[in-house]
Amino acid sequence: MGVSWTIAVVYFLFMCCCFKNIALGASIMEVASEFIGGNFKIVSLPVITYFLSLIVFCYWMVTTIYVFTIGDVEFKKNQLYPNIVWD
């Protein structure tokens, strides 16, 4: 139990020594919250970008599935492009 009190006192002393930094951090958080409250576009832009990226990703997945299920690829020795054997 004495070790816990010692750690608590040391932690309290560290907090007293860093009071200016803690106050600065709190004021930065206050100004940042005011900025986000006044500019809702800052919050909505990542959400919109996520959904647009999700649409592109879904389109990419569908086209990839179509390409991979088109048929078997047959390579010939002196031909630049392979032939596709349709199922």
NORRA-V942703 format. One record per helix or strand of 2 or more residues. SS is the DSSP state (~ for helix, > for strand). FROM is the first residue (numbers start at 1). TO is the last residue. If there is no record, write none. Layout:
SS:FROM:TO
SS:FROM:TO
This chain:
~:2:17
~:19:38
~:41:68
>:71:74
>:83:86
